[in-house]
Amino acid sequence: MSTLFAAWLLSAAACAHRASPEPSEAPAHTKHAHGEHHGGMPHRFENAEEWVKRFEEPERDAWQKPDEVVKALSLPADAKVADIGAGTGYFAVRLARAVPQGRVYGVDIEPDMARYMSERAKRENLGNLEAVLAEPGDAKLPEPVDVALIVDTYHHIGDRVAYMKRLGEKLRPGGRVVIIDFRVESPKGPPRQHKLSPEQVRGELEAAGYRQTQTHDFLPDQYFLEFQRG
C-alpha cells in the first residue's frame, strides 16, 4: 500500500505550504491543500497522471471496499450524487455505473484532477459523470443532489460546520451526507493528531443542522456515517 494521503483545500492563503504528503499517510480518493488555520491538513496535488498511480492502486480496494460502500448506499438508478473531493475518480466512476439513469458530480478544486476526471469519464463511456471544479469552501454543485459522499476528506476541511451548512443547501429533500474517514486508532490515514472521532464528526454535523441516521461497520479502518438535514 502506498504511503500517501490527499487533503481538501479550503483556504487559498497558504496553498503552497506543503507540496508533498507525509510518509505516514495512506492514499485517499481526494487531494488538495490546506485550511490549516481552520484545522485542516495542508497539501497540494497536481499532475494527476502521477497521482493516479497512488490513489488507484489495487491494494487500496482491500481496505476501502469501494464496491461494498456503493452497494451500502442503496442508490436508485436515477439518483444524483456528489463525490466531494473526487480526485482521480476512484469512487466517482463506481457511483456513475451504479446510477445509469442518474448523475454524478465529481467535485474537486484541483484543475488538473478535474481535467483528468473529465477525460476519464469519456474514456470509460460514463456520460453521466461530470467533473466539477469547485472553489475553496464551496462545492459549486450545479444542482441539488440526493447524496453527497465525502471519503477520507472530512478531517481536512477547514471551518467544517460552515462548509456543511453550505453543502446542505445543495441537498434534495431527504438527501443524505455520507462521511467515511479514518478511525483514530487506525494505522492508516493521516497522523493521529489530525484524525477525528465519529463523536466529533457527529457533533459538528449536528451543529450544522444534521442528524445521524445510520452507521455501517464493515470497513476495517474507517467509520461510515450517514446524515440528513433537520
Backbone bond lengths (Angstrom), bond angles and torsions (degrees), N, CA, C in turn:
res aa  C-N    CA-C-N  psi(-1)  N-CA   C-N-CA  omega(-1)  CA-C   N-CA-C  phi
1 M - - - 1.460 - - 1.516 109.34 -
2 S 1.286 115.99 137.62 1.451 121.20 177.92 1.515 110.91 -66.38
3 T 1.304 117.04 158.72 1.460 121.42 178.23 1.514 110.49 -108.50
4 L 1.309 115.58 50.95 1.456 120.10 179.94 1.508 110.62 -120.32
5 F 1.296 115.65 151.58 1.456 120.55 171.88 1.505 108.77 -142.43
6 A 1.334 117.36 148.41 1.441 120.31 -176.68 1.501 110.14 -110.90
7 A 1.315 116.95 153.03 1.452 121.02 -174.69 1.509 111.78 -127.21
8 W 1.306 115.17 164.45 1.469 123.06 -172.86 1.526 109.97 -104.61
9 L 1.318 117.29 120.17 1.464 121.34 -176.91 1.510 110.78 -81.48
10 L 1.311 116.97 117.06 1.456 120.64 178.38 1.515 112.18 -128.65
11 S 1.310 118.26 11.26 1.452 121.58 174.70 1.502 108.65 -146.73
12 A 1.314 117.88 124.36 1.453 120.66 -177.78 1.525 111.98 -82.23
13 A 1.301 117.39 -12.33 1.454 120.33 -170.41 1.515 113.65 -61.93
14 A 1.341 117.47 -35.30 1.461 119.34 -176.16 1.512 110.56 -133.61
15 C 1.317 117.22 43.26 1.458 121.00 -172.96 1.521 112.24 -67.12
16 A 1.318 118.20 -18.26 1.454 120.19 178.36 1.522 111.74 -97.93
17 H 1.317 116.79 14.20 1.456 122.54 -172.96 1.514 112.46 -59.21
18 R 1.353 115.93 -41.51 1.452 119.26 179.57 1.504 108.02 -144.17
19 A 1.323 117.61 126.47 1.457 120.73 -173.25 1.505 113.59 -99.61
20 S 1.319 119.00 -7.69 1.459 120.40 -179.58 1.510 110.30 -138.48
21 P 1.355 117.36 149.41 1.448 120.79 -176.48 1.514 112.91 -76.61
22 E 1.327 114.14 158.82 1.448 119.35 177.41 1.523 109.82 -70.01
23 P 1.327 118.14 148.16 1.462 120.47 -176.96 1.511 114.22 -64.75
24 S 1.320 119.44 -18.29 1.459 120.88 -178.74 1.509 112.85 -87.59
25 E 1.318 117.54 -0.22 1.457 119.92 -173.74 1.517 111.51 -90.03
26 A 1.333 115.89 146.27 1.457 122.10 -179.72 1.513 109.28 -99.53
27 P 1.341 118.78 162.26 1.453 120.83 -176.35 1.514 112.75 -71.85
28 A 1.299 115.67 151.23 1.452 121.73 175.14 1.507 108.80 -133.87
29 H 1.312 116.67 172.45 1.455 118.61 179.13 1.513 110.65 -89.61
30 T 1.324 117.89 1.80 1.444 121.46 178.17 1.501 110.38 -110.53
31 K 1.328 115.58 175.63 1.436 121.35 170.72 1.491 105.99 -156.50
32 H 1.227 118.58 169.62 1.438 122.88 175.01 1.480 112.69 151.85
33 A 1.293 113.20 -169.24 1.436 117.28 -178.67 1.499 109.44 -142.49
34 H 1.247 117.68 128.62 1.429 125.27 147.06 1.517 120.74 85.04
35 G 1.281 113.89 176.46 1.429 125.40 -167.53 1.503 106.07 128.23
36 E 1.312 115.62 25.98 1.453 121.99 -167.67 1.519 112.30 -58.64
37 H 1.326 117.42 -42.77 1.451 118.10 -177.17 1.521 112.15 -74.75
38 H 1.336 117.17 -6.52 1.462 121.40 173.30 1.525 110.78 -103.66
39 G 1.298 118.34 0.12 1.455 121.53 177.93 1.508 114.16 108.39
40 G 1.318 119.17 -0.87 1.446 120.80 -180.00 1.513 111.70 -83.33
41 M 1.343 116.03 164.67 1.453 120.95 177.96 1.524 110.16 -93.64
42 P 1.335 118.81 139.03 1.459 121.04 -178.55 1.520 112.78 -81.63
43 H 1.307 116.70 141.90 1.462 124.63 174.53 1.515 108.62 -167.09
44 R 1.321 115.49 156.49 1.453 120.40 170.72 1.517 107.17 -142.50
45 F 1.331 117.47 127.66 1.454 121.93 -176.12 1.524 110.27 -124.72
46 E 1.316 114.74 117.58 1.452 121.89 176.64 1.525 107.56 -126.76
47 N 1.331 117.53 178.17 1.461 121.82 -179.86 1.525 110.41 58.22
48 A 1.318 114.98 71.32 1.470 121.15 -173.83 1.519 112.74 -59.05
49 E 1.336 117.51 -34.78 1.463 119.29 -178.47 1.530 112.00 -61.56
50 E 1.321 117.84 -29.26 1.449 120.38 176.27 1.525 111.40 -78.87
51 W 1.319 116.75 -42.96 1.459 120.16 -177.79 1.525 112.42 -68.04
52 V 1.333 117.70 -28.53 1.464 119.38 -178.05 1.522 110.95 -61.95
53 K 1.325 117.37 -28.75 1.463 120.59 178.70 1.522 110.58 -62.55
54 R 1.314 116.54 -31.07 1.460 121.06 -178.69 1.528 111.17 -89.92
55 F 1.340 116.22 -45.96 1.460 119.79 -175.47 1.523 112.89 -68.63
56 E 1.345 116.78 -27.63 1.458 120.63 -173.08 1.526 112.52 -108.94
57 E 1.319 118.63 14.98 1.455 119.81 -176.91 1.530 110.72 -64.13
58 P 1.337 117.91 141.46 1.470 121.53 -174.80 1.519 114.25 -57.39
59 E 1.328 117.81 -32.15 1.455 120.20 -178.02 1.524 112.42 -60.44
60 R 1.301 116.56 -25.07 1.460 119.43 -178.52 1.527 112.10 -65.45
61 D 1.330 115.66 -34.26 1.466 119.07 -176.30 1.524 112.32 -57.90
62 A 1.338 117.04 -31.42 1.467 120.56 -175.36 1.520 112.00 -63.44
63 W 1.348 117.61 -35.71 1.459 118.59 -178.30 1.528 113.02 -106.37
64 Q 1.326 117.55 -23.88 1.462 119.68 178.38 1.529 112.05 -81.58
65 K 1.336 115.86 -27.46 1.469 122.65 177.29 1.533 111.68 47.47
66 P 1.322 117.94 57.06 1.462 120.29 -173.25 1.525 114.52 -62.67
67 D 1.323 117.17 -38.55 1.466 118.91 -179.67 1.527 111.34 -67.73
68 E 1.319 116.64 -37.21 1.467 119.63 176.64 1.528 111.41 -68.11
69 V 1.315 116.08 -36.56 1.462 120.01 177.00 1.522 110.47 -61.71
70 V 1.321 116.39 -49.17 1.466 120.08 -179.11 1.526 110.31 -61.87
71 K 1.327 117.07 -41.70 1.469 120.23 177.91 1.518 111.14 -60.73
72 A 1.340 116.89 -41.14 1.464 121.06 -178.00 1.524 112.34 -65.98
73 L 1.318 117.61 -22.78 1.463 120.53 178.88 1.528 112.84 -71.64
74 S 1.333 117.19 -17.43 1.477 122.54 177.24 1.528 111.20 49.62
75 L 1.311 115.69 55.82 1.458 121.33 -176.13 1.527 111.57 -81.45
76 P 1.332 118.08 130.22 1.459 119.67 170.41 1.532 109.94 -62.55
77 A 1.313 116.28 154.09 1.465 120.14 -177.06 1.520 112.87 -61.32
78 D 1.327 117.21 -21.63 1.464 120.15 -178.17 1.537 112.33 -107.64
79 A 1.326 117.20 19.41 1.466 120.97 -177.60 1.530 111.30 -68.13
80 K 1.323 114.59 153.03 1.454 122.08 172.47 1.527 107.36 -109.89
81 V 1.342 114.91 126.30 1.456 120.57 -170.46 1.522 110.00 -131.64
82 A 1.323 116.39 140.73 1.463 121.72 172.51 1.521 108.72 -112.31
83 D 1.312 116.41 128.93 1.461 122.37 172.78 1.522 105.94 -102.11
84 I 1.328 116.61 102.44 1.457 122.02 -173.12 1.529 110.00 -84.12
85 G 1.323 116.75 116.52 1.454 121.41 -174.56 1.517 110.17 82.27
86 A 1.328 116.27 48.62 1.463 121.50 -168.06 1.521 113.77 -74.25
87 G 1.313 118.28 -19.50 1.456 120.62 178.02 1.515 112.95 56.98
88 T 1.324 116.57 -122.92 1.461 121.68 -177.80 1.525 112.83 -84.82
89 G 1.328 117.16 -0.70 1.458 120.47 176.43 1.514 115.01 96.69
90 Y 1.320 117.66 20.91 1.469 121.79 -177.94 1.526 111.72 -52.09
91 F 1.323 116.84 -49.55 1.462 119.87 175.93 1.522 112.07 -88.72
92 A 1.304 117.94 -33.66 1.468 120.82 -172.96 1.522 112.38 -58.75
93 V 1.336 117.81 -41.53 1.465 119.09 -178.91 1.524 110.59 -68.43
94 R 1.305 117.73 -35.42 1.464 120.75 177.89 1.531 110.57 -68.25
95 L 1.316 115.91 -40.21 1.463 119.67 177.20 1.521 110.45 -63.36
96 A 1.318 116.87 -41.68 1.468 120.25 -179.09 1.524 111.45 -61.63
97 R 1.333 116.40 -37.85 1.472 119.24 178.24 1.527 111.29 -71.05
98 A 1.319 116.73 -26.32 1.465 120.89 -178.56 1.522 112.67 -79.41
99 V 1.338 117.28 -19.19 1.474 120.86 -178.14 1.533 109.18 -126.74
100 P 1.333 117.39 67.74 1.472 120.32 -173.79 1.518 114.40 -61.03
101 Q 1.327 117.83 -25.79 1.459 121.05 176.56 1.532 111.94 -99.59
102 G 1.309 115.80 3.56 1.456 120.51 -177.21 1.510 112.83 -104.36
103 R 1.331 115.38 -153.54 1.462 121.59 -176.94 1.520 108.57 -146.10
104 V 1.326 116.31 136.89 1.458 121.60 176.52 1.519 108.82 -122.58
105 Y 1.316 115.07 129.81 1.460 121.07 176.51 1.523 108.11 -107.49
106 G 1.321 116.12 113.89 1.450 121.75 175.89 1.519 108.93 -89.08
107 V 1.311 116.26 104.21 1.465 122.16 -169.73 1.529 110.39 -95.84
108 D 1.313 115.79 129.47 1.447 120.17 178.23 1.529 109.55 -155.41
109 I 1.332 117.13 146.78 1.462 118.53 178.11 1.523 112.63 -96.44
110 E 1.334 117.82 -6.29 1.459 121.19 179.82 1.527 108.17 -88.22
111 P 1.323 119.07 114.83 1.477 120.61 -176.32 1.519 113.69 -54.83
112 D 1.336 117.88 -38.69 1.457 118.41 -177.37 1.514 111.98 -70.60
113 M 1.328 117.40 -31.17 1.454 119.97 175.45 1.528 110.56 -68.92
114 A 1.320 116.61 -42.02 1.466 119.73 177.45 1.523 110.30 -62.34
115 R 1.322 116.29 -40.61 1.467 120.63 177.29 1.521 110.77 -61.72
116 Y 1.332 116.41 -47.28 1.456 120.36 -179.38 1.525 111.50 -61.70
117 M 1.319 116.84 -44.42 1.462 120.72 -178.69 1.524 111.77 -63.99
118 S 1.328 116.13 -39.28 1.464 119.82 177.86 1.523 110.65 -63.39
119 E 1.311 117.13 -43.16 1.464 120.87 178.35 1.526 110.95 -67.35
120 R 1.318 116.28 -36.37 1.460 119.85 178.32 1.522 111.13 -64.82
121 A 1.317 117.14 -41.39 1.467 120.70 178.48 1.533 110.41 -58.52
122 K 1.329 117.22 -39.24 1.468 120.38 178.24 1.520 110.65 -69.13
123 R 1.323 117.02 -43.94 1.471 120.50 -179.53 1.521 111.64 -60.73
124 E 1.325 116.33 -37.56 1.459 120.57 -175.73 1.530 112.66 -97.61
125 N 1.333 116.11 12.70 1.462 122.79 175.79 1.526 112.30 55.20
126 L 1.318 115.39 44.35 1.459 121.53 178.62 1.527 108.43 -106.84
127 G 1.316 115.14 79.71 1.457 120.06 -177.76 1.515 113.74 -67.99
128 N 1.340 116.98 -14.05 1.471 120.60 179.88 1.524 112.73 -95.26
129 L 1.342 117.57 7.12 1.464 122.00 176.26 1.522 109.32 -105.66
130 E 1.312 115.78 122.99 1.465 121.73 -179.58 1.519 109.78 -123.27
131 A 1.316 116.32 126.18 1.460 120.92 175.00 1.524 109.46 -77.82
132 V 1.316 116.07 135.66 1.461 121.98 179.86 1.526 108.57 -121.07
133 L 1.301 116.76 120.73 1.462 121.39 175.93 1.524 107.90 -85.15
134 A 1.317 115.09 108.77 1.461 121.04 -175.18 1.522 111.02 -88.57
135 E 1.318 114.79 178.52 1.454 122.56 175.03 1.521 108.91 -120.53
136 P 1.315 118.00 157.33 1.460 119.20 176.93 1.527 111.11 -55.44
137 G 1.316 115.88 124.19 1.459 120.45 177.92 1.505 114.74 85.69
138 D 1.331 119.22 -2.37 1.462 121.31 -176.99 1.522 108.92 -147.35
139 A 1.331 116.09 119.15 1.463 120.31 -179.81 1.519 113.37 -68.60
140 K 1.308 117.57 -15.80 1.474 122.86 177.17 1.533 112.14 57.34
141 L 1.318 116.37 38.36 1.467 119.32 178.56 1.522 109.81 -65.94
142 P 1.328 117.82 134.18 1.462 120.52 -177.57 1.522 114.30 -75.26
143 E 1.335 117.08 -15.02 1.462 121.35 179.43 1.521 108.77 -159.26
144 P 1.330 117.71 162.62 1.471 120.32 177.07 1.527 111.64 -64.40
145 V 1.335 115.41 149.61 1.460 121.32 -177.45 1.526 110.25 -124.14
146 D 1.329 114.30 163.15 1.462 120.91 177.41 1.523 111.85 -83.34
147 V 1.327 116.06 -33.52 1.462 121.47 -178.14 1.523 109.25 -140.17
148 A 1.326 115.76 134.15 1.469 121.73 169.54 1.518 106.80 -114.28
149 L 1.315 116.80 115.10 1.465 122.98 -176.88 1.531 109.24 -100.78
150 I 1.331 115.81 129.41 1.464 121.55 -179.52 1.522 107.66 -128.42
151 V 1.326 116.73 102.65 1.460 121.65 -174.77 1.531 110.84 -110.62
152 D 1.322 116.74 127.57 1.464 123.42 175.50 1.528 111.83 54.81
153 T 1.306 116.58 32.10 1.464 121.38 -171.21 1.516 113.04 -134.70
154 Y 1.318 117.36 -28.86 1.460 120.26 -170.10 1.524 111.69 -56.84
155 H 1.336 117.77 -39.36 1.463 119.83 -175.96 1.523 112.30 -69.45
156 H 1.317 118.18 -10.99 1.460 121.80 177.27 1.523 112.98 -92.60
157 I 1.297 117.44 -11.21 1.461 119.92 -176.24 1.524 109.76 -70.44
158 G 1.318 116.18 134.14 1.458 121.27 174.17 1.520 109.18 -90.16
159 D 1.316 116.80 142.80 1.468 122.78 -178.66 1.529 109.33 51.22
160 R 1.324 114.83 61.27 1.463 121.25 -170.20 1.527 113.29 -62.59
161 V 1.320 117.97 -38.48 1.464 119.77 -178.83 1.523 110.21 -63.11
162 A 1.310 117.53 -45.95 1.467 120.87 178.74 1.522 111.06 -63.30
163 Y 1.337 116.42 -40.61 1.459 119.80 179.98 1.521 111.13 -63.02
164 M 1.326 116.23 -44.15 1.452 119.63 -178.03 1.524 112.06 -69.28
165 K 1.318 117.52 -33.05 1.467 119.80 174.13 1.524 110.10 -61.19
166 R 1.315 117.01 -45.10 1.461 120.84 179.93 1.531 110.60 -64.79
167 L 1.324 115.89 -41.82 1.460 119.37 179.60 1.525 110.87 -63.09
168 G 1.333 116.68 -36.83 1.460 120.34 -179.91 1.513 113.34 -60.09
169 E 1.309 116.87 -25.81 1.458 120.46 178.14 1.527 112.01 -70.38
170 K 1.343 116.32 -13.89 1.459 121.07 179.41 1.528 112.49 -107.89
171 L 1.332 116.14 23.50 1.454 120.51 173.83 1.521 109.90 -102.07
172 R 1.313 115.77 139.90 1.459 120.19 174.11 1.535 108.46 -73.58
173 P 1.328 118.27 163.69 1.467 120.31 177.28 1.532 110.77 -53.35
174 G 1.311 116.10 128.50 1.461 120.59 -176.65 1.506 114.48 78.93
175 G 1.330 117.15 5.30 1.455 121.20 -178.01 1.517 113.25 -66.43
176 R 1.325 115.70 158.46 1.457 121.58 -174.95 1.527 111.95 -121.35
177 V 1.316 115.45 148.09 1.457 122.75 164.59 1.517 107.13 -109.53
178 V 1.320 116.51 130.20 1.462 121.72 -178.38 1.524 108.18 -119.16
179 I 1.321 115.92 125.01 1.453 121.12 -178.24 1.517 109.91 -119.51
180 I 1.322 115.31 123.42 1.461 122.90 174.99 1.520 106.98 -120.97
181 D 1.316 116.41 123.52 1.463 119.27 -179.59 1.518 109.32 -152.63
182 F 1.314 115.45 171.65 1.460 121.16 -171.75 1.517 112.89 -78.18
183 R 1.332 115.26 135.96 1.454 120.35 173.47 1.527 109.80 -65.98
184 V 1.306 115.38 150.07 1.467 120.58 -177.83 1.526 110.85 -59.08
185 E 1.317 116.76 -37.82 1.461 120.29 -176.12 1.523 113.82 -84.45
186 S 1.326 118.17 -4.03 1.466 120.92 -177.81 1.527 111.15 -70.04
187 P 1.337 117.13 140.14 1.471 119.54 174.90 1.519 112.61 -73.75
188 K 1.315 117.21 -13.83 1.461 121.18 178.98 1.527 110.44 -91.17
189 G 1.322 114.47 167.61 1.447 119.35 176.12 1.512 113.24 89.98
190 P 1.315 116.51 -163.05 1.458 121.38 -176.54 1.517 111.18 -75.66
191 P 1.325 117.84 174.64 1.469 120.08 174.89 1.523 111.15 -55.75
192 R 1.319 115.23 149.90 1.461 121.33 -174.34 1.527 112.66 -51.73
193 Q 1.323 117.40 -38.13 1.469 119.63 -175.55 1.523 113.04 -67.83
194 H 1.328 117.37 -14.27 1.459 120.26 179.18 1.531 112.86 -100.55
195 K 1.320 116.94 -3.28 1.460 119.75 179.16 1.524 110.09 -83.19
196 L 1.322 114.66 153.22 1.458 121.75 179.47 1.519 109.12 -118.25
197 S 1.311 117.08 139.25 1.457 120.38 175.36 1.520 109.57 -75.17
198 P 1.330 118.21 156.15 1.462 119.62 175.31 1.522 112.35 -60.10
199 E 1.332 116.51 -29.67 1.466 119.56 178.17 1.523 110.90 -65.87
200 Q 1.331 116.89 -39.37 1.462 119.45 177.74 1.522 111.08 -67.82
201 V 1.321 116.03 -41.64 1.468 119.73 177.63 1.526 109.52 -59.62
202 R 1.314 116.19 -46.24 1.461 120.33 -179.75 1.523 111.13 -59.97
203 G 1.320 117.19 -43.25 1.458 120.48 179.54 1.523 112.37 -63.14
204 E 1.308 116.88 -40.51 1.466 120.46 179.63 1.527 111.09 -68.51
205 L 1.312 116.75 -40.48 1.469 119.24 178.41 1.519 110.60 -66.69
206 E 1.312 117.63 -38.17 1.465 119.63 176.60 1.529 110.45 -63.33
207 A 1.330 116.86 -39.16 1.463 120.43 177.02 1.523 111.86 -64.22
208 A 1.333 116.35 -26.07 1.463 121.31 178.78 1.523 112.68 -89.48
209 G 1.342 117.10 1.25 1.455 120.56 175.75 1.509 116.00 98.69
210 Y 1.339 117.53 19.35 1.456 121.84 179.73 1.528 110.68 -108.56
211 R 1.325 114.90 167.22 1.458 121.69 170.52 1.520 107.75 -134.18
212 Q 1.321 116.52 142.67 1.452 119.86 178.71 1.522 109.76 -75.76
213 T 1.334 115.89 135.34 1.461 120.89 -177.24 1.524 113.22 -116.45
214 Q 1.336 117.22 -21.39 1.459 117.89 -176.84 1.527 110.13 -161.32
215 T 1.349 114.78 152.22 1.457 122.59 174.09 1.517 108.77 -131.80
216 H 1.330 116.95 137.70 1.459 122.21 174.89 1.530 107.88 -115.13
217 D 1.320 116.57 141.57 1.462 120.04 -170.83 1.527 114.42 -119.99
218 F 1.318 118.95 18.74 1.462 118.33 -173.35 1.533 114.34 -92.05
219 L 1.317 118.60 -6.67 1.460 120.02 179.35 1.535 109.78 -83.73
220 P 1.322 118.06 131.55 1.469 119.90 -173.64 1.525 114.76 -71.91
221 D 1.316 118.32 -26.31 1.460 120.87 -173.67 1.521 113.93 -122.86
222 Q 1.319 117.37 0.94 1.457 120.28 -172.06 1.527 111.94 -137.16
223 Y 1.320 115.41 155.29 1.457 119.98 167.63 1.523 108.74 -93.94
224 F 1.325 115.07 157.86 1.473 122.86 -172.28 1.523 105.00 -139.39
225 L 1.323 116.63 100.06 1.449 122.63 -171.79 1.528 111.28 -117.40
226 E 1.327 116.51 140.41 1.468 121.33 175.99 1.527 109.82 -115.86
227 F 1.333 115.33 141.75 1.444 122.12 -178.47 1.540 110.76 -135.71
228 Q 1.328 115.00 153.08 1.468 122.06 170.91 1.514 109.38 -130.04
229 R 1.291 116.15 158.79 1.462 120.54 178.26 1.526 110.04 -72.97
230 G 1.334 114.90 146.12 1.450 120.47 170.39 1.505 116.14 85.09
